[in-house]
Structure formats: structure tokens, C-alpha cells
């Protein structure tokens, strides 16, 4: 993960936070914190974590020492140490904030990319021309924006409030229904066996509270 950061000591003023593969030296440096996390986990029966902020340099590949954050986490029955390397100073971000709020945020970004790629077919770019593939990616992106809006505005208070795009598409949109239009109303008739009819009613009620356009005055 990289970003512009006022306190970054780099020529182009860019700060970075990168995952660092663990090795014996790093795990030894985190030994005391791992033991403290293990004892806390055994005492409470829940996951426990501690952090250590220290300087580290590889024996050959790095040209200088760098700041490393070690997350000493112990899950029930399992140790889970992790490390990140950064050029941000402790004044810019302390160890816990840097790991949990800056570094872990990249996981949520990746989840959203994967959601669009797998659930809305952003990976289907097999057309013969670049423009055609770009258009297909546009359609996938538009679909994601629409579904995200539906989730944010319409799915509140339903079982689908945190559902991913695939679930929303298959259970709420890709269904058979009878549509009947009158002068003043739109009627949707679902099969008696459809299990989410009450959720559809709640979603429509939620969306009515957020009209797409309201006349001025």
C-alpha cells in the first residue's frame, strides 16, 4: 500500500506500508510480544494481539535499516504473527494505527475489487479490441455502482444489508416475477414459494425514502 504522506522522508514525498514476509529473525524479535499474546489468549479464550515497533535490516538485499511493525497475534490454538515495513515515522502513525487502520485497509480494497471481478464479471475482457474490452469493464463498473447504491440505501434493515454483489444479483434480481403496470402503480407478483418477498417489500419501502429526483419548490 502506498500513498502521499506529508511526513514521508522520500525524494518524491511518497509514504509506503508494505507487507513483509516473516523469517526466523523477525519472529525472534517478536518473541516477547507473542508470549504475552499467547498468555492473554489462554486467559480469555479469545484472540489477543500486541505490537512491536523496531528497526530492521536484511543481511544483503536492503541498503539501510527500515522501520518494521510486528503484529504479535495469538488465536485459540494458533499463532499468527505478521510484519509490515514502512517509511512513515512513529510521529506520523503509531504501530497499532499503522497496521490496523492503514495497512489492513488494503484488504478491504482488494475485497471490493474481487467482488466486482467475480460477481459482476469485470474479468470478462476477451473481446478482440481494446475499446470493446474497455466498454465491457465500464458496464461492470456501472453495475457495481448501482448495486452499491442499492445496498447502501435499499438493503438497510434486511438480511442483505452486508450482502455481496453476487448474493444480491442471484437472490433479489435474477428471479422470475410478473410485472403489471397501471396508470399510477407498478405491481410485482412473486411466486408463493419465493422466500425473500418480505425483504423485497422492505427494500422498496427503503428506496421510497430516497427519491432519485425531487422537483424544486
Short mmCIF file of the C-alpha atoms (twelve columns), coordinates in Angstrom:
data_MODEL
# 
_entry.id   MODEL 
# 
loop_
_atom_site.group_PDB 
_atom_site.id 
_atom_site.type_symbol 
_atom_site.label_atom_id 
_atom_site.label_alt_id 
_atom_site.label_comp_id 
_atom_site.label_asym_id 
_atom_site.label_seq_id 
_atom_site.Cartn_x 
_atom_site.Cartn_y 
_atom_site.Cartn_z 
_atom_site.pdbx_PDB_model_num 
ATOM 1   C CA . UNK A 1   0.000   0.000   0.000   1 
ATOM 2   C CA . UNK A 2   1.441   3.411   -0.950  1 
ATOM 3   C CA . UNK A 3   0.100   6.896   -0.551  1 
ATOM 4   C CA . UNK A 4   1.186   10.513  -0.457  1 
ATOM 5   C CA . UNK A 5   2.143   11.400  3.114   1 
ATOM 6   C CA . UNK A 6   3.388   14.758  4.428   1 
ATOM 7   C CA . UNK A 7   5.922   13.175  6.785   1 
ATOM 8   C CA . UNK A 8   7.396   10.659  4.351   1 
ATOM 9   C CA . UNK A 9   11.154  11.047  4.018   1 
ATOM 10  C CA . UNK A 10  11.368  10.338  0.307   1 
ATOM 11  C CA . UNK A 11  12.535  12.364  -2.668  1 
ATOM 12  C CA . UNK A 12  9.083   12.296  -4.239  1 
ATOM 13  C CA . UNK A 13  7.274   12.594  -0.882  1 
ATOM 14  C CA . UNK A 14  5.541   9.201   -1.027  1 
ATOM 15  C CA . UNK A 15  4.937   7.075   2.033   1 
ATOM 16  C CA . UNK A 16  4.643   3.306   1.880   1 
ATOM 17  C CA . UNK A 17  3.337   0.473   4.044   1 
ATOM 18  C CA . UNK A 18  4.193   -2.972  2.665   1 
ATOM 19  C CA . UNK A 19  3.706   -6.498  3.937   1 
ATOM 20  C CA . UNK A 20  6.960   -8.193  4.928   1 
ATOM 21  C CA . UNK A 21  7.462   -11.966 4.732   1 
ATOM 22  C CA . UNK A 22  8.288   -13.383 8.133   1 
ATOM 23  C CA . UNK A 23  11.545  -15.180 8.845   1 
ATOM 24  C CA . UNK A 24  13.356  -16.524 11.902  1 
ATOM 25  C CA . UNK A 25  14.997  -13.196 12.743  1 
ATOM 26  C CA . UNK A 26  11.699  -11.313 12.622  1 
ATOM 27  C CA . UNK A 27  9.904   -13.948 14.667  1 
ATOM 28  C CA . UNK A 28  12.663  -13.886 17.280  1 
ATOM 29  C CA . UNK A 29  12.361  -10.103 17.512  1 
ATOM 30  C CA . UNK A 30  8.655   -10.555 18.242  1 
ATOM 31  C CA . UNK A 31  9.138   -13.327 20.798  1 
ATOM 32  C CA . UNK A 32  8.170   -11.443 23.978  1 
ATOM 33  C CA . UNK A 33  5.071   -9.948  22.394  1 
ATOM 34  C CA . UNK A 34  3.985   -13.350 21.049  1 
ATOM 35  C CA . UNK A 35  4.307   -14.854 24.519  1 
ATOM 36  C CA . UNK A 36  2.239   -12.022 26.011  1 
ATOM 37  C CA . UNK A 37  -0.429  -12.524 23.340  1 
ATOM 38  C CA . UNK A 38  -0.452  -16.297 23.959  1 
ATOM 39  C CA . UNK A 39  -0.997  -15.840 27.693  1 
ATOM 40  C CA . UNK A 40  -3.786  -13.304 27.101  1 
ATOM 41  C CA . UNK A 41  -5.482  -15.653 24.623  1 
ATOM 42  C CA . UNK A 42  -5.317  -18.597 27.015  1 
ATOM 43  C CA . UNK A 43  -6.682  -16.448 29.832  1 
ATOM 44  C CA . UNK A 44  -9.674  -15.077 27.910  1 
ATOM 45  C CA . UNK A 45  -10.231 -17.738 25.253  1 
ATOM 46  C CA . UNK A 46  -10.299 -15.012 22.604  1 
ATOM 47  C CA . UNK A 47  -7.807  -13.725 20.065  1 
ATOM 48  C CA . UNK A 48  -5.190  -11.372 21.519  1 
ATOM 49  C CA . UNK A 49  -2.643  -9.158  19.821  1 
ATOM 50  C CA . UNK A 50  0.289   -6.927  20.713  1 
ATOM 51  C CA . UNK A 51  2.537   -4.764  18.561  1 
ATOM 52  C CA . UNK A 52  6.237   -4.068  18.445  1 
ATOM 53  C CA . UNK A 53  7.871   -1.159  16.633  1 
ATOM 54  C CA . UNK A 54  11.526  -1.756  15.795  1 
ATOM 55  C CA . UNK A 55  14.308  -1.156  13.273  1 
ATOM 56  C CA . UNK A 56  15.333  -3.961  10.928  1 
ATOM 57  C CA . UNK A 57  17.691  -4.570  8.021   1 
ATOM 58  C CA . UNK A 58  18.180  -7.634  5.857   1 
ATOM 59  C CA . UNK A 59  21.666  -9.063  5.645   1 
ATOM 60  C CA . UNK A 60  22.073  -8.407  1.903   1 
ATOM 61  C CA . UNK A 61  19.096  -7.005  -0.014  1 
ATOM 62  C CA . UNK A 62  18.306  -3.795  1.916   1 
ATOM 63  C CA . UNK A 63  20.600  -0.783  1.660   1 
ATOM 64  C CA . UNK A 64  19.649  0.585   5.091   1 
ATOM 65  C CA . UNK A 65  17.633  -0.045  8.245   1 
ATOM 66  C CA . UNK A 66  13.910  0.467   7.985   1 
ATOM 67  C CA . UNK A 67  11.025  0.729   10.398  1 
ATOM 68  C CA . UNK A 68  9.170   -2.567  10.868  1 
ATOM 69  C CA . UNK A 69  5.912   -3.145  12.742  1 
ATOM 70  C CA . UNK A 70  5.354   -6.618  14.149  1 
ATOM 71  C CA . UNK A 71  1.839   -7.777  14.977  1 
ATOM 72  C CA . UNK A 72  2.006   -10.479 17.637  1 
ATOM 73  C CA . UNK A 73  -1.379  -12.165 17.429  1 
ATOM 74  C CA . UNK A 74  -2.465  -15.403 19.018  1 
ATOM 75  C CA . UNK A 75  -5.711  -17.096 18.046  1 
ATOM 76  C CA . UNK A 76  -7.146  -20.017 20.012  1 
ATOM 77  C CA . UNK A 77  -4.662  -22.776 19.280  1 
ATOM 78  C CA . UNK A 78  -2.737  -20.856 16.629  1 
ATOM 79  C CA . UNK A 79  -0.002  -18.211 16.437  1 
ATOM 80  C CA . UNK A 80  -0.498  -15.560 13.755  1 
ATOM 81  C CA . UNK A 81  2.490   -13.160 13.569  1 
ATOM 82  C CA . UNK A 82  2.578   -10.576 10.780  1 
ATOM 83  C CA . UNK A 83  5.049   -7.866  9.757   1 
ATOM 84  C CA . UNK A 84  4.953   -4.680  7.701   1 
ATOM 85  C CA . UNK A 85  7.728   -2.307  6.674   1 
ATOM 86  C CA . UNK A 86  7.206   1.428   6.289   1 
ATOM 87  C CA . UNK A 87  8.965   4.741   5.843   1 
ATOM 88  C CA . UNK A 88  6.380   6.596   7.959   1 
ATOM 89  C CA . UNK A 89  7.707   7.783   11.281  1 
ATOM 90  C CA . UNK A 90  6.140   6.965   14.680  1 
ATOM 91  C CA . UNK A 91  5.047   10.591  14.801  1 
ATOM 92  C CA . UNK A 92  3.053   10.068  11.587  1 
ATOM 93  C CA . UNK A 93  1.409   6.837   12.761  1 
ATOM 94  C CA . UNK A 94  1.959   4.639   15.810  1 
ATOM 95  C CA . UNK A 95  2.327   0.874   15.413  1 
ATOM 96  C CA . UNK A 96  -1.269  -0.186  16.053  1 
ATOM 97  C CA . UNK A 97  -2.830  2.560   13.943  1 
ATOM 98  C CA . UNK A 98  -0.411  1.951   11.103  1 
ATOM 99  C CA . UNK A 99  -1.186  -1.768  10.973  1 
ATOM 100 C CA . UNK A 100 -4.922  -1.832  11.712  1 
ATOM 101 C CA . UNK A 101 -6.084  1.376   10.030  1 
ATOM 102 C CA . UNK A 102 -3.587  1.920   7.206   1 
ATOM 103 C CA . UNK A 103 -2.256  -1.487  6.221   1 
ATOM 104 C CA . UNK A 104 -5.394  -3.571  6.804   1 
ATOM 105 C CA . UNK A 105 -7.443  -1.106  4.749   1 
ATOM 106 C CA . UNK A 106 -5.829  -2.568  1.639   1 
ATOM 107 C CA . UNK A 107 -7.606  -5.854  2.344   1 
ATOM 108 C CA . UNK A 108 -10.993 -4.160  2.142   1 
ATOM 109 C CA . UNK A 109 -9.983  -2.520  -1.149  1 
ATOM 110 C CA . UNK A 110 -8.989  -5.909  -2.539  1 
ATOM 111 C CA . UNK A 111 -12.301 -7.388  -1.402  1 
ATOM 112 C CA . UNK A 112 -14.235 -4.760  -3.328  1 
ATOM 113 C CA . UNK A 113 -12.134 -5.312  -6.457  1 
ATOM 114 C CA . UNK A 114 -12.665 -9.060  -6.172  1 
ATOM 115 C CA . UNK A 115 -16.396 -8.508  -5.644  1 
ATOM 116 C CA . UNK A 116 -16.677 -6.634  -8.928  1 
ATOM 117 C CA . UNK A 117 -14.394 -9.034  -10.739 1 
ATOM 118 C CA . UNK A 118 -16.141 -12.235 -9.691  1 
ATOM 119 C CA . UNK A 119 -19.699 -11.082 -9.007  1 
ATOM 120 C CA . UNK A 120 -20.126 -8.614  -11.864 1 
ATOM 121 C CA . UNK A 121 -17.828 -10.167 -14.455 1 
ATOM 122 C CA . UNK A 122 -15.168 -7.454  -14.632 1 
ATOM 123 C CA . UNK A 123 -12.735 -10.182 -15.681 1 
ATOM 124 C CA . UNK A 124 -14.578 -10.882 -18.939 1 
ATOM 125 C CA . UNK A 125 -12.318 -8.913  -21.259 1 
ATOM 126 C CA . UNK A 126 -11.820 -11.449 -24.021 1 
ATOM 127 C CA . UNK A 127 -13.052 -9.287  -26.903 1 
ATOM 128 C CA . UNK A 128 -10.738 -8.737  -29.859 1 
ATOM 129 C CA . UNK A 129 -10.273 -4.997  -29.389 1 
ATOM 130 C CA . UNK A 130 -9.165  -2.799  -26.527 1 
ATOM 131 C CA . UNK A 131 -12.188 -0.497  -26.890 1 
ATOM 132 C CA . UNK A 132 -14.621 -3.401  -26.657 1 
ATOM 133 C CA . UNK A 133 -12.928 -4.677  -23.506 1 
ATOM 134 C CA . UNK A 134 -12.925 -1.176  -22.051 1 
ATOM 135 C CA . UNK A 135 -16.666 -0.897  -22.711 1 
ATOM 136 C CA . UNK A 136 -17.300 -4.222  -21.003 1 
ATOM 137 C CA . UNK A 137 -15.338 -3.021  -17.980 1 
ATOM 138 C CA . UNK A 138 -17.387 0.203   -17.983 1 
ATOM 139 C CA . UNK A 139 -20.604 -1.822  -17.870 1 
ATOM 140 C CA . UNK A 140 -19.274 -3.873  -14.967 1 
ATOM 141 C CA . UNK A 141 -18.254 -0.708  -13.113 1 
ATOM 142 C CA . UNK A 142 -21.660 0.907   -13.691 1 
ATOM 143 C CA . UNK A 143 -23.331 -2.245  -12.365 1 
ATOM 144 C CA . UNK A 144 -21.165 -2.171  -9.241  1 
ATOM 145 C CA . UNK A 145 -22.012 1.476   -8.550  1 
ATOM 146 C CA . UNK A 146 -25.729 0.710   -8.902  1 
ATOM 147 C CA . UNK A 147 -25.578 -2.344  -6.644  1 
ATOM 148 C CA . UNK A 148 -23.522 -0.470  -4.080  1 
ATOM 149 C CA . UNK A 149 -26.165 2.265   -4.071  1 
ATOM 150 C CA . UNK A 150 -28.889 -0.346  -3.679  1 
ATOM 151 C CA . UNK A 151 -27.027 -1.924  -0.765  1 
ATOM 152 C CA . UNK A 152 -26.391 1.434   0.894   1 
ATOM 153 C CA . UNK A 153 -29.893 2.869   0.503   1 
ATOM 154 C CA . UNK A 154 -32.260 -0.023  -0.006  1 
ATOM 155 C CA . UNK A 155 -30.944 -3.017  1.910   1 
ATOM 156 C CA . UNK A 156 -30.688 -1.383  5.321   1 
ATOM 157 C CA . UNK A 157 -32.617 -3.365  7.912   1 
ATOM 158 C CA . UNK A 158 -32.808 -6.513  5.782   1 
ATOM 159 C CA . UNK A 159 -30.838 -9.745  5.782   1 
ATOM 160 C CA . UNK A 160 -28.964 -8.406  2.729   1 
ATOM 161 C CA . UNK A 161 -27.575 -5.257  4.346   1 
ATOM 162 C CA . UNK A 162 -23.999 -6.564  4.039   1 
ATOM 163 C CA . UNK A 163 -24.507 -8.954  1.138   1 
ATOM 164 C CA . UNK A 164 -22.031 -9.071  -1.707  1 
ATOM 165 C CA . UNK A 165 -22.963 -8.329  -5.293  1 
ATOM 166 C CA . UNK A 166 -23.289 -12.000 -6.238  1 
ATOM 167 C CA . UNK A 167 -25.830 -12.627 -3.468  1 
ATOM 168 C CA . UNK A 168 -27.834 -9.523  -4.358  1 
ATOM 169 C CA . UNK A 169 -27.845 -10.422 -8.048  1 
ATOM 170 C CA . UNK A 170 -28.873 -14.050 -7.588  1 
ATOM 171 C CA . UNK A 171 -31.406 -13.719 -4.763  1 
ATOM 172 C CA . UNK A 172 -33.002 -10.335 -5.418  1 
ATOM 173 C CA . UNK A 173 -32.552 -9.543  -9.110  1 
ATOM 174 C CA . UNK A 174 -32.182 -12.776 -11.064 1 
ATOM 175 C CA . UNK A 175 -35.655 -14.067 -10.228 1 
ATOM 176 C CA . UNK A 176 -38.940 -14.671 -12.025 1 
ATOM 177 C CA . UNK A 177 -41.808 -12.257 -11.339 1 
ATOM 178 C CA . UNK A 178 -44.901 -10.959 -13.072 1 
ATOM 179 C CA . UNK A 179 -44.835 -7.252  -13.846 1 
ATOM 180 C CA . UNK A 180 -48.092 -5.347  -14.242 1 
ATOM 181 C CA . UNK A 181 -48.226 -1.617  -14.999 1 
ATOM 182 C CA . UNK A 182 -51.188 0.636   -14.293 1 
ATOM 183 C CA . UNK A 183 -51.538 4.385   -14.578 1 
ATOM 184 C CA . UNK A 184 -50.428 5.003   -11.007 1 
ATOM 185 C CA . UNK A 185 -48.702 1.834   -9.836  1 
ATOM 186 C CA . UNK A 186 -46.243 -0.881  -10.748 1 
ATOM 187 C CA . UNK A 187 -47.239 -4.328  -9.481  1 
ATOM 188 C CA . UNK A 188 -44.700 -7.093  -8.900  1 
ATOM 189 C CA . UNK A 189 -46.151 -10.559 -8.362  1 
ATOM 190 C CA . UNK A 190 -43.803 -13.203 -6.975  1 
ATOM 191 C CA . UNK A 191 -44.221 -16.918 -6.676  1 
ATOM 192 C CA . UNK A 192 -45.663 -18.031 -3.343  1 
ATOM 193 C CA . UNK A 193 -42.512 -20.124 -2.920  1 
ATOM 194 C CA . UNK A 194 -40.172 -17.086 -3.239  1 
ATOM 195 C CA . UNK A 195 -38.585 -16.779 0.243   1 
ATOM 196 C CA . UNK A 196 -37.500 -13.133 0.047   1 
ATOM 197 C CA . UNK A 197 -40.798 -11.390 -0.841  1 
ATOM 198 C CA . UNK A 198 -40.921 -9.608  2.523   1 
ATOM 199 C CA . UNK A 199 -37.356 -8.377  2.003   1 
ATOM 200 C CA . UNK A 200 -38.341 -7.002  -1.406  1 
ATOM 201 C CA . UNK A 201 -41.201 -5.074  0.232   1 
ATOM 202 C CA . UNK A 202 -38.800 -3.626  2.818   1 
ATOM 203 C CA . UNK A 203 -36.280 -2.708  0.136   1 
ATOM 204 C CA . UNK A 204 -38.910 -0.859  -1.903  1 
ATOM 205 C CA . UNK A 205 -40.052 0.992   1.224   1 
ATOM 206 C CA . UNK A 206 -36.450 1.985   1.942   1 
ATOM 207 C CA . UNK A 207 -35.887 3.241   -1.594  1 
ATOM 208 C CA . UNK A 208 -39.044 5.389   -1.455  1 
ATOM 209 C CA . UNK A 209 -37.317 7.409   1.266   1 
ATOM 210 C CA . UNK A 210 -34.558 8.326   -1.220  1 
ATOM 211 C CA . UNK A 211 -36.237 9.572   -4.407  1 
ATOM 212 C CA . UNK A 212 -33.899 9.801   -7.379  1 
ATOM 213 C CA . UNK A 213 -35.258 13.263  -8.229  1 
ATOM 214 C CA . UNK A 214 -37.400 15.738  -6.389  1 
ATOM 215 C CA . UNK A 215 -38.968 18.771  -8.098  1 
ATOM 216 C CA . UNK A 216 -37.767 22.122  -6.823  1 
ATOM 217 C CA . UNK A 217 -40.139 24.262  -4.841  1 
# 
